[in-house]
């Protein structure tokens, strides 16, 4: 497995986690629970954003990873 495909797989996993956290933040039973899930959701969104930027850089610097 190449670096590019590992990064793409990690992004896909993180987006799945993001979706789950979004559901949990909506279905939370109390305010503390919802707030905790929303904070985790924000952190996950930041990691996804950073990883997407890294993937773009990787594709630019290493053309063999483009489209993986």
C-alpha positions as CSV (number, residue, x, y, z in Angstrom):
1,X,0.0,0.0,0.0
2,X,1.4,3.4,-1.0
3,X,1.6,6.5,1.2
4,X,-1.1,8.1,-0.9
5,X,-3.5,5.3,-0.5
6,X,-2.9,5.1,3.2
7,X,-3.6,8.8,3.6
8,X,-6.8,8.4,1.5
9,X,-7.9,5.5,3.6
10,X,-7.2,7.4,6.8
11,X,-9.3,10.3,5.5
12,X,-12.1,8.0,4.7
13,X,-12.0,6.5,8.2
14,X,-11.9,10.0,9.8
15,X,-14.9,11.1,7.7
16,X,-16.8,8.1,9.0
17,X,-15.9,9.0,12.5
18,X,-17.0,12.6,11.9
19,X,-20.4,11.3,10.7
20,X,-20.8,9.2,13.8
21,X,-19.8,12.1,16.1
22,X,-22.3,14.3,14.4
23,X,-25.1,11.8,15.1
24,X,-24.0,11.4,18.7
25,X,-23.9,15.2,19.2
26,X,-27.5,15.5,17.9
27,X,-28.8,12.5,19.9
28,X,-27.0,13.4,23.2
29,X,-29.2,13.1,26.3
30,X,-27.9,16.1,28.1
31,X,-26.0,19.3,27.3
32,X,-22.7,18.1,28.7
33,X,-22.8,15.0,26.5
34,X,-23.7,17.0,23.4
35,X,-21.0,19.5,24.1
36,X,-18.4,16.8,24.5
37,X,-19.4,15.2,21.1
38,X,-19.4,18.6,19.4
39,X,-15.9,19.4,20.7
40,X,-14.7,16.0,19.4
41,X,-16.4,16.8,16.1
42,X,-14.6,20.1,15.8
43,X,-11.3,18.4,16.6
44,X,-11.9,15.7,14.0
45,X,-13.0,18.3,11.4
46,X,-9.7,20.1,12.0
47,X,-7.7,16.9,11.6
48,X,-9.6,16.1,8.4
49,X,-8.9,19.6,7.0
50,X,-5.2,19.4,7.8
51,X,-4.9,15.9,6.3
52,X,-6.7,17.0,3.1
53,X,-4.2,19.9,2.8
54,X,-1.4,17.4,3.3
55,X,-2.9,15.1,0.6
56,X,-3.0,18.0,-1.8
57,X,0.6,18.8,-1.1
58,X,1.6,15.2,-1.4
59,X,-0.2,14.9,-4.8
60,X,1.5,18.1,-6.0
61,X,5.0,17.1,-4.9
62,X,4.7,13.5,-5.8
63,X,2.6,13.2,-9.0
64,X,2.5,9.4,-8.8
65,X,0.1,9.7,-5.8
66,X,-2.4,11.8,-7.8
67,X,-5.8,10.2,-8.1
68,X,-5.2,7.4,-5.5
